[in-house]
Amino acid sequence: MIRTFNVIIEKDSDGFYVSTVPALHGCHSQAKSLDELLIRTKEVIELCLEVENYTQESNEFIGIQACAEY
């Protein structure tokens, strides 16, 4: 069975790309390139699925909104 996960990708102050998988607690990775990040993110998803008793959540992705810092 193929599962699909939403992944948030950001770039940190050191130039690393950082991925977060909101549906999997503690599922994060980082890399210098987006290609490497995708590989690492797939690997960490597999590891998280092995450790967690994962059941698919019914959360629907709506979008991303940036908010100004006040």
Secondary structure, DSSP 8 states (H G I E B T S, - for coil): -------EEEE-TTS-EEEE-TTSTT-EEEESSHHHHHHHHHHHHHHHHHHS------------------
